[in-house]
Amino acid sequence: MQDEFYMARALKLAQRGRFTTHPNPNVGCVIVNNG
């Protein structure tokens, strides 16, 4: 379940860059330590 949680968080972070990253893709990153 943790993988899905962190992937959803990364996708949510990527949405924050909508309309500001053109022509590059929106990217979100979550770094997990000991996860």
URRA-V827945 format. One record per backbone hydrogen bond with DSSP energy under -1.0 kcal/mol. CO is the residue of the C=O (numbers start at 1). NH is the residue of the N-H. Records with the same first field share a line. If there is no record, write none. Layout:
CO->NH  NH
This chain:
1->5
2->6
3->7
4->8
5->9
6->10
7->11
8->12
9->13
10->14
11->15
14->17
15->18
17->20
21->24
